[in-house]
Amino acid sequence: MVAVSLPAALPPLYEQPELTWLTGGALRPGGVTLTRELLSCCRPAPGARVLDVGCGPGHSLAVLADEFGLEVSGVDPSAAMLARAARRVPQATLARGRVEGLPYAASSFDILLCECVLSLGEDEQRSLAEMDRVLQPGGLLILTDIYSRDGGRAPQLAVTTCLSRALPLNAITDTLTRTGYSLPLVRDRSDLLKQLAGQIIFSCGSLEQFWALFMDPDNARRTACTLAGARLGYYALVAVKGGHHG
């Protein structure tokens, strides 16, 4: 594979204003429409404590608070994203941190929401263990993310995205079941990934031109070619800690 170099100061893709414009701000396939669908399936009790892991600019936090009446907290490594979330959802309790080291006590939350963030971490097993630590017994873990359809890891890219560390779906589900979770809902939502790709092509003309928004033309061409050979999908799941939910 040809090495790809970028300036060290290039922000992660989710901090780029062009992606915010293309996705309407939610920064992931399905946006808050998928968030609503998953929460509606779970039917959480009003006032339940929920943590949005990788809350970004706060679009999901607003849905959780305003539409479901939940007590909302958000954590994100980006100070810029947290500032936007604070303006959008002033009642949210926000903290800076990463999924591999959540700044909360054990069993602090009834629900954890982690949308297209697990694959951004450096160690998925550690990230899942941290989420398990802060989730109370019987609590709900709601995950959406990119996954590798061919059983291997996704190719490494020159910019940080949730495409960069995609795992096979069974690697995630096997870890959760071994840890004692039940999985009442596991859905392939690769249609949403294709929908987002189509939206990008419609808006930018091609995927290569999309990547050229963030890097030089040669690197954009290489990135588009690398992804064209990758078999990626998108999943949504709900896991229950300890096999029950009261």
Secondary structure, DSSP 8 states (H G I E B T S, - for coil): -------TT---GGG-HHHHHHHTT--STTHHHHHHHHHHHH---TT-EEEEET-TTSHHHHHHHHTT--EEEEEES-HHHHHHHHHH-TTSEEEE-BTTB-SS-TT-EEEEEEES-GGGSS-HHHHHHHHHHHEEEEEEEEEEEEEETTSS-----SS--TTTT-EEHHHHHHHHHHTTEEEEEEEE-HHHHHHHHHHHHHHHSSHHHHHTTTS-HHHHHHHHHHHHT--EEEEEEEEEETT---
